[in-house]
Amino acid sequence: PAITFLLMAPAANIMAIIFTSEIISWKLALARIVFSFIGAIIIGMIVAKTPWGKKIEDKYMEMAGKRHTKIQEMAIEDKFWETMHVAGDLARRVVPYLALGLVFVSFVEAYLPKEIVAKWLTGIHGVFLGGAIGVPTYTPTLVEVFFTKALINLGMSPSAALAFLIGAPMASIPSMLGVSRVVGWKVVLTYAILAIIVAIISGLIYLGLGVGL
């Protein structure tokens, strides 16, 4: 469960899905949540079967139990302020990156030649590249939606866009660096490789179905 949540949270959280639906299309948003959900479960099950995955699952099951007990013992007022504190801390972290990300996306859309996008981010090879470029390309939470929309405007295919939207949040290098401090590199590299494979397969299925935007 811990690994599955770790993958599902960035790839298909409620805000990411709403943004995808409103800014790109509801079809891509639906495909994103379905493929991310199925992929996260499969990857979580595979990683949990590895020796290093089992250690992480056991560790966080124990921590979750202690945390649940602590929360249950808190008064309602304390629970409210704890929630507000977490929400405020999250907003302070996300908003600056969101603003910088939007500036970056604007530059990409303005200066990246359409010919390059149309050549490399369409068709089958576009799906493979879309799933892979999310690794070195760090897009902060929700910014990946704006970035993908900019690339679509420049000629990126919907199937390549889906592969990027699934692969980038799960397996970007900065995300892996942060997560590795918590779960270790063996778990991170295992789920990252599997996440890229899931992203590519999802894009290929979407391409084969010919759904589009």
N, C-alpha and C positions, 0 to 999 in steps of 0.2 A: 504493500500500500504506500509506503513512504516514497519509493522510487517512482511509482505511477503518478503520485501527486506532484512530485518534483518535475516530471515531464509535462504533465497536463496543465499545471498552473500557468506557465508562461505562454504555452502554445495556444490554449483555448480557454482563457479566463473570460468571464462575462463581458468585461470592458473591451477586450480584444475582439470578441465576436460581434459586439454591437458596432464598434468602429468599422470592422470589415464589412458588415452589412450596409451601413450608412454611407461609407466612403467608396467602397468598391462595388459589391453586389451581394444580395442575400444568398444567391446560389453558391458563391465562393465561401461565404460565411458558414453556410450549412455544411459544405464539403470539408471546411477546415475543422469544425467541431467533431464531425463524424470520424474523419480519418485520424485526427489527433487523439480522440478518445480510444478508438480501437488500437491505434499504434502504441499509445501509452500503456495500455493494459498488457499488450503482447510483450513490449520491451520490459515492463516491470516484472512480468512473470519470468522472462528469460534471465534478467539480471539477478532476480531474487534466488535463482537456482545456483548461481555461482557462489563459491566460498566467501568472496569479499562482499557480495550482495547480501548474503544471509547475515553476516556480522552487522551490517548497517540496519537491516530490518529489525533485528533483535534489539539493537541499541536504541532505536527510535521508538519502538513499541514500548519499551520500559520508560523512556523519557515522556512519551505521550500520556502514559498512565499516571505518572507523578504530576504532570501539568494539569491533567483533568481533575485530579483530586484537589489540587491547589485552587483551581477556579471554582470548583463546587463549594469550597469553604469560604469564598469571598462573598461579601455583602453585595446586594444589587447595585448600590451606589458605586462601590469600588469596581465592579465589573464594567459599569458604564464609563467611568473615567479611564479605566485600563483600555477599553475599546477606542475611546477618543484619542488617547495618547498614541496608540499604534497607528490609527488612521492619520493623525497629524504628522507623525514621523515618516510615514510612507509618502504622504503628499510632498513634504519637504525634499525628499530624495528624488521623487519622480519628476516633479514639475520642471526643475532646471534642465534635466536631461531631455525632457520632452521638447522644451523650447529650442535647445541647441540642435536637437534632431530635426526639427521642422526647418530650421535655417539650412541645415545640410541638405535636406531633401529638396528645398527650393533651388539650391545651386546645382544639384544633380539634374533636375528637370530642365533647368535653363541652359546648361552647358554640355551635357552628355549627348553626343550625336545620335540621332534616331537610327542611323544606319547600323551602328554597333549593336544596339539593343535588338533591332529587327533581325540581325544576322545570328546573334549568339543566344538569344533568350526566346527562341521559338522552336516548335517541333520537339522531337525526342531528345536531341542534344541540349535543347533549352531547358527541358525538365531536369536532366542530370546536372546541368550547370546551376540551375535555380536552387536545387537541393544542396549543392556544394558551396555556393558563394555565401551562404548564411554563416559558415564557419568563421571566415576571416572578417566578415562584415558585421560589426556590432551595431545593432539598431536598438536603442532603449525601448522599454515597454511602450507599446502603442505606436511608436514611431515607425515600426516595420510596416504598418498599414499604410501610412502616408508615403513611405518609400516605395512600397509595391505599387501604389496607385500612380506615382510618378513614372515608374518603369512601364506600367501598362499604357500610360499616355504616350510613351515613347515607342511602343510597339511590342512590349513583352506579352507572351501568350498567357491565357488564363491558367493553363496547366503548369507552366513554369512558375507563375505567381503563387499557385497553391503549394508547390514544392518548397518555394522560398519561405512562405508564411508558416509552414510546419517545421522546416529544418532550422531556420534562423533562431527562433526563440529557444529551441531545445539544445542546439549545439554550437552556439557562437563561442569563440575563444574566451572573451572576457567572462561570459557566463560560466564556462567550464572552470576558469581560474578561481572564481568565487566559490562555486559549489565544491571544488576539489578540497577546499579547506575543511569542509564539513564531512564529506563522504569518502574522500581519498581519490587518487588518480585512477585506480583500477576500475572503480565503479563509473567514474566520469567518462573515461575512454570507451568503456563497453557500451554505455547507453548512448554516447555521442555517435559512434559508428552505426549502431542500430537505428538511431533517430534519422540519420541521413538516408539510410536505406529505406526506412518507412516513408520519408518525405518524397523520395524519388518514385517509389512504387505508387504512392498516392497520386502524384502528378501524372504518371503514365496511365493509371486507371481513369483519371479525369479526362486526359487527352483521348483515350480510347472511347469513352462515352460520348465525347463531342458535346459536352454541356455548354461550354463557353461562359460568358458573363450573364 
